[in-house]
Amino acid sequence: MSLGRSLALATTLASVLLVAEGARAAVWQVPGSFPTIQAAIDSSLVKDGDTIDVAAGRRLGATVTKTVTIRGVGAATIVGGPFVNALGSGGFLFPGGGQGSGATITGLSFVGVEFPVFSRGADYVSVTGNSMWGPVQGVTNWANGSWGYGWDISRNTIHGMKTSCGGGFGILIGDYAGGAVSGNLIADNTVLGSVRVRPSDCGGYNAPGIVLFADFRFPGDLGATISANRVMKNRVFVTSTDPALVTVSGVELTDTRDLPAPLAVTSNGIAYNDLRGMDVPVSLTPDELGPVNVIKGNITGPPTDARGARRPLAVASPVR
């Protein structure tokens, strides 16, 4: 057999194998194939690469431990799910150690859920085309030292947030366990509405629409190196119901040590976001983060400086 023919045959066989591999992926229905999303994920029949279609109605979310696509079909609404912490439940919880890496959450509404998507360590998760109503934290990607890479958080709408001595923001990328958090995309999301602050709230912190966060707040925290993430073409306009207790900003970049060096949040792109109406479009802690990140083309309105960045009274206080 000639070399050319051998190469052609090898290419054909490879294509057949890829098709066969793809053919193994299955689509399951909730309800129908399984009564709940959790039952589907836990079933030995459901494999990595499968899709779970969630029909219209009020459903519970799940702890995600497989590389599956969880897709809303029609008016599928998540109204509860696994325990996250004392503040409430999650819609979809990624429990850590990389479990659920590569999963997709798409086409769902979240109502009455404090933490619609909350991760303690997963890579390459896609959260796209969802609607979230009044969460404490809409999408939370804690890297937990080893993970948090390559998320796609796009085309979601977050309608207002609420605080509980922390939280009150739409999207978080960050770490406190010494991770290198990079390769994440936050694009074409809409974060609008009031940040509802309880009269009994602790206060003294900021509630941004989107935040990149190197967390050294507590004894033993190792923070993070946060670089090469993109925050692009988002629309953010949020207001605080009690700005004397909790301030707001459009996008926040924070190293909680608030030192001029060393800088842990560098080489991130904050570009072409619509931040009109925000008194503080882009907040930086410390101020030295401005020159070491690419902040350009953002649409802002007064009052603000020419670059569209001004520091708020406090930094974010995300919930773990």
C-alpha positions in Angstrom: 0.0 0.0 0.0 1.3 3.5 -0.9 2.2 6.0 1.8 -0.5 8.4 0.5 -3.1 5.7 0.6 -2.0 4.6 4.1 -2.3 8.2 5.4 -5.8 8.6 3.8 -6.9 5.3 5.4 -5.6 6.4 8.8 -7.4 9.7 8.4 -10.7 7.9 7.5 -10.4 5.5 10.5 -9.7 8.4 12.8 -12.8 10.2 11.6 -14.9 7.1 12.1 -13.6 6.7 15.6 -14.5 10.4 16.4 -18.0 9.9 15.0 -18.4 6.7 17.0 -17.2 8.4 20.2 -19.6 11.3 19.6 -22.5 8.9 19.0 -22.1 7.6 22.5 -23.4 10.9 24.0 -27.1 10.6 25.0 -29.8 13.1 25.8 -31.9 12.5 28.9 -35.1 14.2 30.0 -36.1 15.6 33.4 -38.8 14.6 34.1 -39.1 11.6 31.8 -35.9 9.7 31.9 -35.3 10.8 35.5 -37.5 12.5 38.1 -34.9 15.1 39.1 -31.6 16.5 37.8 -29.7 15.1 40.7 -31.1 11.6 40.0 -29.9 11.9 36.4 -26.4 13.0 37.4 -26.1 10.2 40.0 -27.3 7.5 37.6 -24.7 5.2 36.2 -26.5 5.4 32.9 -25.6 9.1 32.5 -22.0 9.5 31.2 -19.6 12.4 30.7 -20.6 14.2 27.5 -24.3 13.5 27.9 -27.1 16.2 27.9 -29.8 16.5 30.5 -32.8 18.4 29.1 -34.9 20.1 31.9 -38.5 20.6 30.9 -40.6 23.6 31.9 -41.7 23.9 35.5 -40.2 24.4 38.9 -37.2 22.2 39.5 -34.4 21.6 42.0 -30.8 22.0 41.0 -28.0 19.5 41.8 -24.4 18.9 42.8 -22.5 18.6 39.5 -20.0 15.8 39.5 -19.9 14.9 35.8 -19.1 16.6 32.5 -22.7 17.0 31.4 -24.8 19.7 29.7 -27.8 20.8 31.8 -30.1 22.5 29.4 -33.4 24.3 30.1 -36.1 23.5 27.6 -38.9 26.0 27.7 -39.6 27.8 31.0 -37.5 25.6 33.2 -37.0 27.4 36.6 -34.6 26.3 39.3 -36.1 27.2 42.7 -33.6 25.4 45.1 -30.9 22.9 45.3 -27.9 21.7 47.3 -26.8 23.4 50.5 -23.9 25.8 50.0 -23.6 27.5 53.4 -25.6 29.0 56.2 -26.8 31.8 53.9 -28.7 29.4 51.6 -28.8 27.0 48.8 -27.2 26.7 45.4 -28.8 26.0 42.1 -25.8 24.0 40.8 -22.9 23.3 43.2 -19.5 22.2 41.9 -18.2 20.6 45.1 -14.4 20.9 44.4 -11.5 18.7 43.3 -12.3 19.3 39.7 -15.6 17.5 39.9 -18.0 18.7 37.1 -15.2 20.2 35.1 -16.3 20.8 31.5 -20.0 20.9 32.4 -22.5 23.4 30.8 -25.4 25.2 32.5 -27.6 26.9 30.0 -31.1 28.1 29.3 -32.4 28.1 32.8 -34.1 30.6 35.1 -33.2 30.8 38.8 -35.7 32.3 41.3 -35.2 32.3 45.1 -31.8 30.7 44.9 -29.0 32.5 46.8 -26.1 30.9 44.8 -27.4 29.9 41.3 -24.0 28.5 40.2 -21.3 28.1 42.9 -18.0 26.3 42.5 -15.3 25.2 45.0 -12.9 24.1 42.2 -13.7 23.1 38.6 -12.3 24.0 35.2 -13.9 24.8 31.8 -17.4 25.3 33.1 -19.8 27.1 30.7 -22.6 29.2 32.2 -24.5 30.7 29.3 -27.9 32.1 28.5 -29.4 31.9 32.0 -31.6 34.4 34.0 -31.1 34.9 37.7 -33.3 36.8 40.0 -32.1 38.4 43.3 -29.2 36.1 44.3 -26.6 36.8 46.9 -24.0 35.8 44.3 -25.0 34.9 40.8 -22.0 33.0 39.4 -19.2 32.1 41.8 -15.9 30.6 40.6 -13.6 30.0 43.6 -10.4 28.4 42.2 -9.6 26.7 45.5 -5.9 26.5 44.8 -5.8 24.2 41.8 -8.8 25.0 39.6 -11.0 27.8 38.3 -9.5 27.9 34.8 -11.2 28.5 31.5 -14.8 29.3 32.5 -17.2 30.8 29.9 -19.7 33.1 31.6 -21.7 34.6 28.8 -25.1 36.0 27.8 -26.6 35.7 31.3 -29.0 38.2 32.8 -28.9 38.9 36.5 -31.8 40.9 37.8 -30.8 42.6 41.1 -28.9 41.1 44.0 -29.1 41.0 47.8 -26.6 41.2 50.6 -26.1 39.2 53.8 -23.1 40.7 55.5 -21.3 40.0 52.2 -22.2 39.1 48.6 -24.5 41.3 46.7 -22.8 41.0 43.3 -23.4 39.2 40.0 -20.2 37.4 38.9 -17.0 36.4 40.9 -13.7 35.0 39.7 -11.3 34.6 42.6 -9.4 32.5 45.0 -8.0 32.5 48.6 -6.0 29.3 48.4 -3.0 30.4 46.3 -4.3 29.5 42.9 -3.3 30.9 39.5 -6.7 31.9 38.1 -6.6 32.6 34.4 -8.3 32.0 31.0 -11.8 32.9 32.2 -14.2 34.9 29.9 -17.0 37.1 31.3 -18.8 38.5 28.3 -22.1 39.9 27.0 -23.8 39.5 30.4 -26.4 42.0 31.8 -26.3 42.8 35.5 -29.0 45.3 36.4 -31.2 46.4 39.3 -31.0 47.1 43.0 -28.6 45.6 45.5 -31.0 45.0 48.4 -29.3 45.7 51.7 -31.0 44.6 54.9 -31.2 47.2 57.7 -29.3 44.8 60.0 -26.5 44.2 57.4 -22.9 44.4 58.7 -22.1 46.9 55.9 -18.7 48.5 55.2 -18.1 46.7 51.9 -18.7 47.1 48.2 -21.1 45.2 45.9 -19.8 45.2 42.3 -21.6 43.8 39.3 -18.5 41.8 38.4 -15.4 41.2 40.5 -11.9 39.6 40.1 -10.8 38.9 43.6 -7.5 37.9 45.3 -8.7 37.1 48.8 -6.3 37.6 51.8 -9.1 38.6 54.2 -8.7 35.9 56.8 -5.7 34.3 58.7 -4.1 31.6 56.6 -5.5 32.9 53.3 -3.0 32.7 50.4 -4.9 34.9 47.9 -4.4 34.2 44.2 -2.6 35.2 41.1 -5.3 36.5 38.8 -4.3 37.2 35.2 -5.3 36.8 31.6 -9.0 36.9 32.3 -11.4 38.9 30.0 -14.3 41.0 31.1 -15.8 42.3 27.9 -19.0 43.8 26.5 -21.1 43.4 29.7 -23.8 45.8 30.6 -23.7 46.6 34.4 -25.9 49.1 36.2 -26.6 48.5 39.8 -27.7 50.7 42.7 -27.6 50.2 46.5 -30.8 50.5 48.5 -28.5 51.7 51.4 -25.3 53.2 50.0 -24.3 54.3 53.5 -23.9 50.6 54.4 -23.0 49.0 51.1 -21.5 50.8 48.1 -21.7 49.6 44.5 -19.5 49.6 41.4 -19.6 48.2 37.9 -16.5 46.1 37.8 -14.0 45.6 40.6 -10.4 44.4 40.6 -9.2 43.7 44.2 -6.2 42.4 46.1 -7.5 42.7 49.7 -4.0 43.4 51.0 -4.3 46.8 49.4 -0.5 47.1 48.9 1.3 48.9 46.0 3.5 45.8 45.6 3.5 42.9 44.9 0.4 43.0 42.6 -1.6 39.8 42.4 -4.2 41.0 39.8 -2.5 41.7 36.5 -2.8 41.5 32.7 -6.6 41.2 32.8 -8.7 42.8 30.1 -11.6 45.0 31.2 -12.8 46.3 27.9 -15.9 47.6 26.0 -18.3 47.2 28.9 -21.3 49.5 29.2 -21.1 51.0 32.7 -23.2 54.1 32.1 -24.8 55.5 35.2 -22.3 54.0 37.6 -20.7 56.6 40.0 -17.8 54.1 40.2 -17.6 52.3 36.9 -14.3 50.4 37.6 -13.0 50.1 41.2 -9.3 49.2 41.9 -7.8 48.1 45.1 -5.0 49.1 45.2 -5.0 51.9 42.8 -1.8 50.5 41.3 -3.8 47.8 39.5 -4.8 50.4 36.9 -1.5 50.4 34.8 -1.0 46.6 35.0 -4.4 45.7 33.6 -5.9 46.6 30.2 -8.8 48.9 31.0 -10.1 50.4 27.8 -13.1 51.3 25.7 -15.6 51.1 28.5 -18.7 53.3 28.1 -19.2 55.5 31.2 -21.1 58.5 32.2 -20.5 61.2 34.8 -19.3 61.4 37.5 -16.0 59.7 36.7 -12.5 60.5 35.6 -11.3 60.2 32.0 -10.3 56.6 32.3 -13.6 55.6 33.9 -12.0 54.2 37.1 -12.4 55.6 40.6 -12.0 53.8 43.9 -15.0 53.1 46.1 -15.2 53.4 49.8 -14.7 49.7 50.4 -13.9 46.4 48.7 -16.2 43.5 48.0 -16.9 40.8 50.6 -17.8 37.7 48.7 -19.2 34.6 50.4 -17.3 31.3 50.3 
